[in-house]
Amino acid sequence: MTITDSAAQLADTQASLEAVIKGEVLRMYQEVADHPEGEFHFYHGRRAAEMFGYRKDWLDRAPEGALRMPSLLRGMLVPRVR
């Protein structure tokens, strides 16, 4: 196997892993959206928004249900220590 072949194989493997990870992240966002009251390994909802410094007065004015949307905090998932 040549270096070029090895590099191509590695690139294919990496692309495949990235697709799996992206799919799992999207699945988890959907799970939070469908079951915002559920137990997850990261903070979400209003609690997460407050942890990330969103102003309380802004959160108080947010539309009903908006703070349950994971898209509000996309990219800001924090593991929870149990």
N, C-alpha and C positions, 0 to 999 in steps of 0.2 A: 504494500500500500504506500502510495506517495504522500508527501506532505500535503499536497493539494487535495487528495482524496480524504485524508484525515480531517483537514479543515472543513471540507464540505460536509462530512459526516457529523462533525461537531456542531456545525451551524444548523443542520437539520434537527439534531437532538435538542439543541437550545430552543429553536423555534417551537418544537413540539412541547417542551416543558413550559414555555411562556404561554402557549395556548391553553394548557391545562390549568395553570395558575390563574390566568385571566378568567377562564370559565368558572373556577371555584369562587373567585372574588365576586363575580356577577351573581352567582347562585346565592352567596351569603347575603349580598345586598337585597336580593329578592326575598330571602327568608326574613330579614329584618323588616322589610316593607310589609310583608304578609302577616308577620307576628311580632310587632314592636314590643309586646309585653314579654317576649321570650328571654331565656337566659342565653347570653352569647359570651364569647371570650374577649370581647372588647366593649367599651362603653359606647352608648348610642343615645340618641334622643336629646332631650333638654339637658340631662346631666352632662353629657359629652360637650354640648355647646357651651355650657357654663365653664367646664374644665378648660376649654380652648379659648376662653376669654371673651366670648360673645357678651355684649352688654345686656344686663337683666331687663332694662327698659325695652330694648329691641326685641328680646325674646318674648316679653309680655305682650307685645303688639303683633307677634307672628300669627298668621292664620291658624285656626284649629287644625291640628294634624300635621302641620308643616314640620314640627320638630321630631316627628316620628320618621320622617323621610331620610333614608340613609344618604341620598344625594346631597343633602345639606352639609354633610360632613365627609364627603368623598375625599379620600386621601388622608383622613385624620383618624384612622382607627388605632386605638391604643389597647394593648393587651391588659386584661384585668388580672390582678394577683388575687388568687382565692385563698 
